[in-house]
Amino acid sequence: MEPSLLRVQEAAALLRVSKWTIYRWIEEGRLRATKIGRGSLRIFRASLNGLIEGQCADQGSRKPDGRGKVVRLRSGLRASKRRG
């Protein structure tokens, strides 16, 4: 039986991202988490599974266009300083 709550490092290992990405996704609301005790953070496995399933559905519905990965930039940041 899989645990219903995961540590940040465990969630990061499952998704193959850094622990800082997990913290950021929690702040953005992409993952649900709870604090246990004096600040131990745990991620709900159901939230993790939902993120994975959502990514699979998004990738399956998108048509490949040969332009590579889409990256969203925060306002105020420039994508490139090259001109041309």
Secondary structure, DSSP 4 states (H G I P E B T S, - for coil): ---SEEEHHHHHHHHTS-HHHHHHHHHHTSS-EEEETTTEEEEEHHHHHHHHHHHHHHHHHSPP-SS-------TT--S-----
